Amino acid sequence: MFWRNICLLMPRKYAPRILESGCKGCGICAHFCTGGVLEMSGEFTQKGYHPPRTKKGSECKGCRNCELMCPDLAIFVEEEGK
């Protein structure tokens, strides 16, 4: 029982995953990111859009606002280490 409680209190790491093939570069995910983890990339996708990318040195809080706001469902947040 004790170890279960410790595991619940351990900090979790999250990472946003961007599906560039479905992204149209609208920037909504970067705008609603509460942790400021996402920024718009200067690179183009095959369709000619600027997808978001994660900023170096920033940590995702796992709030999933980007997931909820993306109109194309082109981004999701997953827990690292699972």
Protein Blocks (a to p, Z undefined) as FASTA:
>chain_A
ZZmmmmmmpccdddddddfklpgolommmmmmmnlmaccdfbdcfkopacddddehiace
hlommmmmmmnlpaccddehZZ
